[in-house]
Amino acid sequence: MTSNGWILRDSSGWPGVPGATFRPENVSFLDYPDQADNRLLRMTSSTDGTRENTYQTQICHQRKYLEGTYAARVRFSDEPVSGTDGDEVVQTFYTITPYLQALDPDYSEMDYEYLPNGGWGGTDLTFYVTTWETVQIEPWNADNTSNSIHGSLAGWHTLVTQVNGGTVRYFIDGTLVAQHGGAYYPDAPMSINFNLWFIDGGLTQAEGIREYQEDIDWVFHEAGTLLMPSEVTAKVDELRNASITFRDTVISGIQESPCDL
């Protein structure tokens, strides 16, 4: 995985609980139970309610992606696989530039974020799709536009993002759920990321360790091309049928570590 340009984050810092640690060993691979010769990537993050025993997960690819079509097939979950439920956990697929300075005009970010236990001032199970113009972390000042979906999305979903002609379109399982543009249209190369983290102030006081998981089947990008969700699925099927497990045709871009925010 790392030889193909992926980075497994091994530090602390934003986002998540201050003092928590991102651990590479939280990433594992397992056989797909219903599809022969297929492997899944699993992120497992855990907490016992304390900062020093909170372990988060993040993987990211090189910072070299801008216009085109992004997609991933991921499995979200509403409950921990062990321990008491209730922690405000965020399950994601997103693209981002590094946070170099507050309110950076070259900052760009596009997010799918699933919050099964609520968070950010709300208690409802919510799925957010958000596009960013810029941000200041301390004190918090976010310039973004967002749409939200309420209700469970536990299970497997195909997420597709089109970035083309000044408009960002977000699809879930082939359905258009949000469309953003104007000042929020990305204007700088981004890395492709997945992470599983806990919201600061959102840990429960329950006893014992809680483990949450997010699975990833595949991730896809085609630069400079607008593809509909059905076309993405067809291309992924073609790669699978040809036994191609990894291919990178995107010209190399900026090589600093995009996981170190």
N, C-alpha and C positions, 0 to 999 in steps of 0.2 A: 504493500500500500504506500509506504513512504517513498519507495523507489519510483513510484508513479506521480510524485509531486504532492502527495497529501501530507499534511502536518497534523500530528496529534498533540494537542495543547498540553503543556506540562507546567503551568504556572498559576499564579493567583491573579486577581484583578477583575476588572469589569468584563462582562456583566455578572450579576449574582450577589450572593452573600459576601460581604467583606470578610476577608480572612479565610474563605473557602479555597480549596485547591482543585484545579483541573488536572485529572490524572489520565495519562495514556492507557493505563491498564483497565480503564473503564470501557474500552473499546474491545469487542470480541466478534468472532465470526462463527456462524452456525449454519447447519444444513437447513434449507427450506423444506418443511415437512411434506408439502404437496407438489413439489416440482423437483424432479431428479436433476442432479448436477448443478443445482443453484445454491448459492451461499448468500446469507444475509449478514449485514453489519448491524451490530447491536450496541447502543449506548446505554450504559447503566449508571445512574447517578443516585447518591444516597446521602442521608443525613440522620442524625439522632437529635436534631434540634439545636445543636451547638455549632458555632462557626468553625471551630477547630476540627470537628468531625463531619463536616459537610464536604462532599466530593462531587464535583461537577464534571461535565464532559463536553469537549468541542473538537471537531475536525474541520479542516479547511484546505482548500486548494489554492494554487498560486493566484496572485492578484493580476488578472489579465483579461477579465470578462466585462463587456459593456453591452452593446446592442446585439440582439438576436433572440433566441428562444432558450429558456431554462426549464428543466423539468426534473422531478424526482418522484419515486414511489416510496411512500413512507407509511409506517404504522404508528398511529397515536394510541394512547391508552388513557383511561379515565381514573384508574386506581393504581396504587403501588403493587408490585409483584410480591412484596412482603412488608409487614408492618402496618401501622395504623394510617389510614388515609387522612388527608387534610392539608398537607403542605402546598404552598403556592409554587407550583413547578411550571416551567415553560419548555415546551417541545417545539422544535423549529426546523425550518429550511429557509436559508436567506443568503443574500449577497451583501457585501459591505466593503468600504474603504477603511483604512486605519484611522483611528481617532488621533490626529496629529495636533490639533489645537481647537479651542472652543470656537464654535460657529464658523468652522472652516468652510469657505465657499465651494471648495472642491469635494466636500463630503458627499457620499452617495450610499444609499442602503435600500434594500427591498426585502420585506419580511413576510413569511408565513409563521404565525406564532399561536400555538394551541395551549390554552390555560384551563385544564380540567377542573381546577379548584379555585378559579377566579384569581384576582390580583389586580394591582394598579387601581385600587379604590373600589373594585367591584367584587361581588361574591359569586356571580353566575359563571357557569362553564361557558367560555367564550373563545372563539377563533378569530384572530385578527390578521388582516392583510394591510400592510403599511408601507408607504413610500416616503423617503426622507429627503428634505432639502439640506438640512444641517442640524447640529445638536451641540449643546453645551452640557457636560455631565455635572459639573459643580460650579455654582448651583444649577439644578436641572432646568434646562430650557430647550424644549423640543420643537422643531419646525418640521412637521410632517402632516400627511393626510392619511386617514385610515378608515377602513370598513370593518364591521364585525358581524359574526354569525353566532347565534346562541343555540345551544343544544349539542348533544353528544356527536362527535365525529370519531369515536373510537373505532379502530380497525384500519384497514389499508386504504390509502387514497393516492391518486395521481395528481400532483400539483404541477401546473404549467404556467410560466410567466413569459409573456411576449413584451420585448422592449424594442419598439420600432416607431419611427416617425413622430417622436414627441409624446407618445402614449405608452403607458405600462398597463398591461391587461393581466389579471390574475384569474386562473381557472382551477376549479376543484372537480375532479372526475368529469371533465369535459364541459362543465357549466361555468360561464363567466360570472364571477362574483364581485369583481371590482375593476375600476378603470381610473387611472390617475395620470396627470400630465402637468403641463405648465412648469412652474419652478421646481416641481418635485421630480421631474424627469432626470434620471441619472446622467452625470456629466463627467465621471472619472472612472477608470478601471477598478473593478471590484474583485474580491475573492468569493468563491462559492463555499458556503459553510453549513454545518449542522451543529446545534448544541442542545444540551439538556441541563437546565440550570434552575436555581431556586431564587425567588424574589426576596430581596432584603426586607426583613420585617414580616415575611410570610411563612415562617416555620412554625409548626404547631408545638405545643408543650407536651405532646404525647411521649410516653416511655418507649425506648427501644429504637432500633434502626429501621428506617423506611427506604426501600429501593424502588426507583421508577425507571422505566425503560422506554426507548424509542428505537424502532427497527427501520433500516434502510435497505430496500431491494436494489435500486439503481439510481444513478444521477446522470443527466444528459444536458448537453449544451450544444447548440449550433450557432456559430457567430454570424451576425449580419443577415439572418434569415428568419422570417416570420413563419412559424409552423403552427398549425392547429393541433389540438390535443390528439386527435385521431392519427395525424401524421407522425407525431412524436412516438406514439405507441407502435406504429408500423415500423419506424426506424429502429426502435429498441428490439422489436421482435426479429428484424433482419440481422442485427448484431448477434443476438442470442443464437439464432439458427446457424450462423456462421461460426459459432463458438469463439467470438471475440469478447474477451472479458474486460479489456481496457484499450481505448484508443484516444489519443489527444492530437487534434489537428489545429488547435488554436495557437497562433504565433505567440511565443513566449513574451511575457510582459514584465511588469515590475516584480522583483524577486524577494523583497523584504518579507519577513514572516508576518502574514496577515492575522495570525491568531494572537499575537501579542498586542493587545489593545491598551 
